[in-house]
Amino acid sequence: MKPLAGRRILITRARHQAGSLHQALQALGAEVVVAPMIEIAPPDSYAPLDDALRNLSQYDWLVLTSANGAAALWSRMEALGLSVREMPAVQVAAVGSATAHALEQQGWTIHALPKAYIAEAVVDALRDKVAGRRVLLIRAKVARDVIPEELARLGARVQVVDAYQTVIPVDARQQMQAIFADVMQFPQVVMFTSSSTVKHFFLLFHAAGWALLPKGIVVASIGPITSQTLREHGVEPEIEAEEHSVPGLVEAMTAYFSGRP
């Protein structure tokens, strides 16, 4: 029998990123429900990002914290008619293998890839490399300030640029109500792949009049930052990925349910 056979699993990830996770869970026998709690939208203005890209020669390091940031970078470079081959030399740091892969596909060379996929690991990886250097950090509009604050303490001059923002999908409230209105439709597992998915999920969940997740639902988290956000919402995750990635989360779930009735 497949390790996740008979498990009804709710994915809250953005729809355009849910495909690989959906397929991996289905291959393991799970019944998958996709109800995205986030959607990627443009920033309030592309002007700061465009200006930074036109003047990339002013920076020593380019830091990206997500594959969504890498996608926004590529989109703006195309819009501006810029080519990676023609860009000035800059060292690149990426958070996570998915971010690194997206950048490498664009033609960038990765100079720093922390083992842990969290902001603190980026700081550690750059600790001895940024004093007196200019750093361009491309990220979401709302994000933790660990990287810019800590790099500044290390002597870096950090420019933070919003490349995108996460918003609640227009149909998310309706999907939430459909899933939790009928006890027979309750998922056995809810998976969270970012703090934004957690915040939006519980915003809608409480707005629908529910206080607590039904008993018996297992909560799975992609990593410690997402788990911390869950605890801030009164939820202790039963599953946390050791490797903070989608494959790591799937592996952690498989291990959790191995041998369970």
URKADA-V147361 format. One record per pair of residues at least 24 apart in sequence whose ideal C-beta (glycine too) atoms are under 10 Angstrom apart, sorted by sequence separation. I is the first residue (numbers start at 1). J is the second residue. If there is no record, write none. Layout:
i:I j:J
i:I j:J
This chain:
i:2 j:26
i:4 j:28
i:5 j:29
i:6 j:30
i:7 j:31
i:8 j:32
i:9 j:33
i:10 j:34
i:11 j:35
i:12 j:36
i:13 j:37
i:14 j:38
i:15 j:39
i:16 j:40
i:49 j:73
i:52 j:76
i:53 j:77
i:70 j:94
i:83 j:107
i:84 j:108
i:95 j:119
i:119 j:143
i:120 j:144
i:122 j:146
i:123 j:147
i:126 j:150
i:127 j:151
i:130 j:154
i:131 j:155
i:132 j:156
i:133 j:157
i:134 j:158
i:135 j:159
i:136 j:160
i:137 j:161
i:138 j:162
i:139 j:163
i:140 j:164
i:141 j:165
i:142 j:166
i:176 j:200
i:180 j:204
i:197 j:221
i:222 j:246
i:2 j:27
i:3 j:28
i:4 j:29
i:5 j:30
i:6 j:31
i:7 j:32
i:8 j:33
i:9 j:34
i:10 j:35
i:11 j:36
i:12 j:37
i:13 j:38
i:14 j:39
i:15 j:40
i:62 j:87
i:69 j:94
i:84 j:109
i:96 j:121
i:119 j:144
i:122 j:147
i:123 j:148
i:126 j:151
i:129 j:154
i:130 j:155
i:131 j:156
i:132 j:157
i:133 j:158
i:134 j:159
i:135 j:160
i:136 j:161
i:138 j:163
i:139 j:164
i:140 j:165
i:141 j:166
i:176 j:201
i:180 j:205
i:197 j:222
i:223 j:248
i:2 j:28
i:3 j:29
i:4 j:30
i:5 j:31
i:11 j:37
i:12 j:38
i:14 j:40
i:40 j:66
i:46 j:72
i:49 j:75
i:50 j:76
i:53 j:79
i:54 j:80
i:56 j:82
i:69 j:95
i:95 j:121
i:96 j:122
i:118 j:144
i:119 j:145
i:120 j:146
i:123 j:149
i:124 j:150
i:128 j:154
i:130 j:156
i:137 j:163
i:138 j:164
i:140 j:166
i:141 j:167
i:179 j:205
i:187 j:213
i:195 j:221
i:222 j:248
i:223 j:249
i:2 j:29
i:3 j:30
i:4 j:31
i:10 j:37
i:49 j:76
i:50 j:77
i:53 j:80
i:67 j:94
i:95 j:122
i:119 j:146
i:120 j:147
i:123 j:150
i:127 j:154
i:129 j:156
i:130 j:157
i:176 j:203
i:177 j:204
i:181 j:208
i:186 j:213
i:187 j:214
i:190 j:217
i:191 j:218
i:192 j:219
i:193 j:220
i:194 j:221
i:195 j:222
i:198 j:225
i:202 j:229
i:206 j:233
i:222 j:249
i:1 j:29
i:2 j:30
i:4 j:32
i:40 j:68
i:49 j:77
i:54 j:82
i:62 j:90
i:63 j:91
i:64 j:92
i:65 j:93
i:66 j:94
i:67 j:95
i:70 j:98
i:71 j:99
i:74 j:102
i:78 j:106
i:94 j:122
i:118 j:146
i:119 j:147
i:122 j:150
i:123 j:151
i:126 j:154
i:130 j:158
i:166 j:194
i:168 j:196
i:172 j:200
i:176 j:204
i:177 j:205
i:180 j:208
i:186 j:214
i:188 j:216
i:189 j:217
i:190 j:218
i:191 j:219
i:192 j:220
i:193 j:221
i:194 j:222
i:195 j:223
i:198 j:226
i:202 j:230
i:205 j:233
i:221 j:249
i:40 j:69
i:43 j:72
i:46 j:75
i:50 j:79
i:53 j:82
i:59 j:88
i:60 j:89
i:61 j:90
i:62 j:91
i:63 j:92
i:64 j:93
i:65 j:94
i:66 j:95
i:67 j:96
i:70 j:99
i:73 j:102
i:74 j:103
i:77 j:106
i:93 j:122
i:118 j:147
i:119 j:148
i:122 j:151
i:166 j:195
i:167 j:196
i:172 j:201
i:175 j:204
i:176 j:205
i:181 j:210
i:188 j:217
i:189 j:218
i:190 j:219
i:191 j:220
i:192 j:221
i:193 j:222
i:194 j:223
i:197 j:226
i:198 j:227
i:201 j:230
i:220 j:249
i:38 j:68
i:42 j:72
i:46 j:76
i:50 j:80
i:57 j:87
i:58 j:88
i:60 j:90
i:61 j:91
i:62 j:92
i:63 j:93
i:64 j:94
i:65 j:95
i:66 j:96
i:67 j:97
i:68 j:98
i:69 j:99
i:70 j:100
i:73 j:103
i:95 j:125
i:119 j:149
i:120 j:150
i:123 j:153
i:126 j:156
i:166 j:196
i:173 j:203
i:174 j:204
i:177 j:207
i:180 j:210
i:186 j:216
i:187 j:217
i:188 j:218
i:189 j:219
i:190 j:220
i:191 j:221
i:192 j:222
i:193 j:223
i:195 j:225
i:196 j:226
i:198 j:228
i:199 j:229
i:202 j:232
i:203 j:233
i:220 j:250
i:222 j:252
i:40 j:71
i:49 j:80
i:56 j:87
i:57 j:88
i:59 j:90
i:60 j:91
i:61 j:92
i:62 j:93
i:63 j:94
i:64 j:95
i:65 j:96
i:67 j:98
i:68 j:99
i:70 j:101
i:71 j:102
i:74 j:105
i:94 j:125
i:119 j:150
i:123 j:154
i:165 j:196
i:166 j:197
i:168 j:199
i:169 j:200
i:172 j:203
i:173 j:204
i:176 j:207
i:177 j:208
i:183 j:214
i:186 j:217
i:187 j:218
i:189 j:220
i:190 j:221
i:191 j:222
i:192 j:223
i:194 j:225
i:195 j:226
i:198 j:229
i:199 j:230
i:202 j:233
i:221 j:252
i:40 j:72
i:50 j:82
i:56 j:88
i:57 j:89
i:58 j:90
i:59 j:91
i:61 j:93
i:62 j:94
i:63 j:95
i:64 j:96
i:66 j:98
i:67 j:99
i:70 j:102
i:74 j:106
i:93 j:125
i:168 j:200
i:172 j:204
i:173 j:205
i:176 j:208
i:177 j:209
i:194 j:226
i:195 j:227
i:197 j:229
i:198 j:230
i:201 j:233
i:202 j:234
i:220 j:252
i:42 j:75
i:46 j:79
i:55 j:88
i:56 j:89
i:57 j:90
i:66 j:99
i:67 j:100
i:69 j:102
i:70 j:103
i:73 j:106
i:74 j:107
i:93 j:126
i:166 j:199
i:167 j:200
i:168 j:201
i:177 j:210
i:180 j:213
i:193 j:226
i:195 j:228
i:196 j:229
i:198 j:231
i:199 j:232
i:202 j:235
i:220 j:253
i:42 j:76
i:46 j:80
i:53 j:87
i:56 j:90
i:65 j:99
i:67 j:101
i:68 j:102
i:69 j:103
i:70 j:104
i:74 j:108
i:166 j:200
i:173 j:207
i:176 j:210
i:180 j:214
i:192 j:226
i:195 j:229
i:198 j:232
i:199 j:233
i:201 j:235
i:64 j:99
i:67 j:102
i:70 j:105
i:71 j:106
i:73 j:108
i:91 j:126
i:168 j:203
i:173 j:208
i:191 j:226
i:192 j:227
i:194 j:229
i:195 j:230
i:198 j:233
i:218 j:253
i:63 j:99
i:64 j:100
i:66 j:102
i:67 j:103
i:70 j:106
i:93 j:129
i:168 j:204
i:220 j:256
i:93 j:130
i:180 j:217
i:192 j:229
i:195 j:232
i:198 j:235
i:64 j:102
i:70 j:108
i:91 j:129
i:192 j:230
i:218 j:256
i:64 j:103
i:91 j:130
i:198 j:237
i:218 j:257
i:190 j:230
i:62 j:103
i:91 j:133
i:93 j:135
i:218 j:260
i:192 j:235
i:64 j:108
i:90 j:134
i:91 j:135
i:92 j:136
i:93 j:137
i:95 j:139
i:90 j:135
i:190 j:235
i:192 j:237
i:62 j:108
i:64 j:110
i:90 j:136
i:191 j:237
i:190 j:237
i:192 j:239
i:191 j:239
i:193 j:241
i:17 j:66
i:62 j:111
i:63 j:112
i:189 j:238
i:17 j:67
i:61 j:111
i:189 j:239
i:191 j:241
i:17 j:68
i:61 j:112
i:66 j:117
i:144 j:195
i:193 j:244
i:16 j:68
i:65 j:117
i:95 j:147
i:143 j:195
i:193 j:245
i:65 j:118
i:142 j:195
i:143 j:196
i:193 j:246
i:14 j:68
i:65 j:119
i:93 j:147
i:140 j:194
i:142 j:196
i:16 j:71
i:191 j:246
i:63 j:119
i:140 j:196
i:193 j:249
i:65 j:122
i:142 j:199
i:192 j:249
i:64 j:122
i:191 j:249
i:63 j:122
i:191 j:250
i:63 j:125
i:76 j:138
i:191 j:253
i:63 j:126
i:189 j:253
i:61 j:126
i:73 j:138
i:72 j:138
i:63 j:130
i:72 j:139
i:189 j:256
i:61 j:129
i:69 j:137
i:70 j:138
i:72 j:140
i:189 j:257
i:60 j:129
i:61 j:130
i:69 j:138
i:188 j:257
i:60 j:130
i:69 j:139
i:68 j:139
i:69 j:140
i:60 j:132
i:61 j:133
i:63 j:135
i:64 j:136
i:65 j:137
i:66 j:138
i:68 j:140
i:60 j:133
i:61 j:134
i:62 j:135
i:63 j:136
i:64 j:137
i:65 j:138
i:66 j:139
i:59 j:133
i:60 j:134
i:61 j:135
i:62 j:136
i:63 j:137
i:64 j:138
i:65 j:139
i:66 j:140
i:69 j:143
i:59 j:134
i:60 j:135
i:61 j:136
i:62 j:137
i:63 j:138
i:64 j:139
i:65 j:140
i:58 j:134
i:59 j:135
i:60 j:136
i:61 j:137
i:62 j:138
i:63 j:139
i:59 j:136
i:66 j:143
i:20 j:98
i:58 j:136
i:59 j:137
i:65 j:143
i:65 j:144
i:146 j:225
i:56 j:136
i:17 j:98
i:55 j:136
i:144 j:225
i:65 j:147
i:53 j:136
i:52 j:136
i:63 j:147
i:52 j:137
i:53 j:138
i:63 j:148
i:52 j:138
i:49 j:136
i:76 j:163
i:63 j:151
i:73 j:161
i:75 j:163
i:49 j:138
i:72 j:161
i:75 j:164
i:61 j:151
i:72 j:162
i:73 j:163
i:72 j:163
i:73 j:164
i:69 j:161
i:71 j:163
i:72 j:164
i:63 j:156
i:69 j:162
i:70 j:163
i:71 j:164
i:69 j:163
i:61 j:156
i:63 j:158
i:68 j:163
i:69 j:164
i:60 j:156
i:68 j:164
i:43 j:140
i:44 j:141
i:60 j:157
i:61 j:158
i:63 j:160
i:66 j:163
i:68 j:165
i:43 j:141
i:59 j:157
i:65 j:163
i:66 j:164
i:68 j:166
i:42 j:141
i:58 j:157
i:59 j:158
i:64 j:163
i:40 j:140
i:41 j:141
i:59 j:159
i:58 j:159
i:38 j:140
i:55 j:159
i:120 j:224
i:117 j:222
i:118 j:223
i:120 j:225
i:117 j:223
i:118 j:224
i:119 j:225
i:52 j:159
i:116 j:223
i:117 j:224
i:118 j:225
i:51 j:159
i:52 j:160
i:53 j:161
i:116 j:224
i:117 j:225
i:118 j:226
i:52 j:161
i:51 j:161
i:48 j:159
i:50 j:161
i:52 j:163
i:48 j:160
i:49 j:161
i:48 j:161
i:49 j:162
i:47 j:161
i:48 j:162
i:49 j:163
i:46 j:161
i:48 j:163
i:49 j:164
i:46 j:162
i:45 j:162
i:46 j:163
i:43 j:161
i:44 j:162
i:46 j:164
i:43 j:162
i:42 j:162
i:43 j:163
i:42 j:163
i:43 j:164
i:44 j:165
i:42 j:164
i:43 j:165
i:40 j:163
i:41 j:164
i:42 j:165
i:121 j:244
i:40 j:164
i:41 j:165
i:117 j:241
i:40 j:165
i:41 j:166
i:39 j:165
i:40 j:166
i:41 j:167
i:68 j:194
i:117 j:243
i:118 j:244
i:38 j:165
i:39 j:166
i:40 j:167
i:96 j:223
i:116 j:243
i:117 j:244
i:38 j:166
i:39 j:167
i:66 j:194
i:115 j:243
i:116 j:244
i:117 j:245
i:37 j:166
i:38 j:167
i:39 j:168
i:115 j:244
i:38 j:168
i:39 j:169
i:37 j:168
i:38 j:169
i:39 j:170
i:117 j:248
i:36 j:168
i:37 j:169
i:39 j:171
i:36 j:169
i:39 j:172
i:35 j:169
i:38 j:172
i:36 j:171
i:37 j:172
i:35 j:171
i:36 j:172
i:35 j:172
i:37 j:175
i:35 j:174
i:36 j:175
i:37 j:176
i:35 j:175
i:34 j:175
i:35 j:176
i:33 j:175
i:35 j:178
i:35 j:179
i:33 j:178
i:33 j:179
i:97 j:243
i:96 j:243
i:97 j:244
i:98 j:245
i:96 j:244
i:97 j:245
i:98 j:246
i:95 j:244
i:96 j:245
i:97 j:246
i:98 j:247
i:96 j:246
i:97 j:247
i:97 j:248
i:14 j:166
i:33 j:185
i:35 j:187
i:37 j:190
i:15 j:169
i:33 j:187
i:14 j:169
i:32 j:187
i:35 j:190
i:37 j:192
i:38 j:193
i:31 j:187
i:33 j:189
i:37 j:193
i:38 j:194
i:40 j:196
i:31 j:188
i:32 j:189
i:33 j:190
i:37 j:194
i:38 j:195
i:30 j:188
i:38 j:196
i:30 j:189
i:32 j:191
i:37 j:196
i:38 j:197
i:12 j:172
i:37 j:197
i:38 j:198
i:36 j:197
i:37 j:198
i:38 j:199
i:39 j:200
i:37 j:199
i:38 j:200
i:37 j:200
i:38 j:201
i:12 j:176
i:25 j:189
i:36 j:200
i:37 j:201
i:10 j:175
i:37 j:202
i:10 j:176
i:25 j:191
i:35 j:201
i:37 j:203
i:37 j:204
i:37 j:205
i:10 j:179
i:35 j:204
i:10 j:180
i:21 j:191
i:8 j:179
i:21 j:193
i:18 j:191
i:18 j:193
i:10 j:186
i:11 j:187
i:17 j:193
i:8 j:185
i:10 j:187
i:17 j:194
i:8 j:186
i:9 j:187
i:10 j:188
i:11 j:189
i:12 j:190
i:13 j:191
i:8 j:187
i:9 j:188
i:10 j:189
i:11 j:190
i:12 j:191
i:13 j:192
i:14 j:193
i:7 j:187
i:8 j:188
i:9 j:189
i:10 j:190
i:11 j:191
i:12 j:192
i:13 j:193
i:14 j:194
i:7 j:188
i:8 j:189
i:9 j:190
i:10 j:191
i:11 j:192
i:12 j:193
i:13 j:194
i:6 j:188
i:7 j:189
i:9 j:191
i:10 j:192
i:11 j:193
i:12 j:194
i:14 j:196
i:13 j:196
i:14 j:197
i:4 j:188
i:12 j:196
i:13 j:197
i:4 j:189
i:12 j:197
i:11 j:197
i:12 j:198
i:12 j:200
i:12 j:201
i:10 j:201
i:10 j:217
i:8 j:217
i:9 j:218
i:13 j:222
i:10 j:220
i:7 j:218
i:9 j:220
i:30 j:250
i:24 j:246
i:28 j:250
i:24 j:247
i:27 j:250
i:30 j:253
i:25 j:249
i:30 j:254
i:21 j:246
i:24 j:249
i:25 j:250
i:28 j:253
i:20 j:246
i:21 j:247
i:24 j:250
i:28 j:254
i:20 j:247
i:24 j:251
i:30 j:257
i:18 j:246
i:21 j:249
i:25 j:253
i:29 j:257
i:17 j:246
i:21 j:250
i:24 j:253
i:25 j:254
i:28 j:257
i:20 j:250
i:24 j:254
i:13 j:246
i:9 j:253
i:4 j:250
i:7 j:253
i:4 j:253
i:3 j:253
i:4 j:254
i:7 j:257
i:3 j:254
i:6 j:257
i:2 j:254
i:3 j:255
i:4 j:256
i:5 j:257
i:3 j:256
i:4 j:257
i:7 j:260
i:3 j:257
i:4 j:258
i:3 j:258
i:6 j:261
i:3 j:259
i:3 j:260
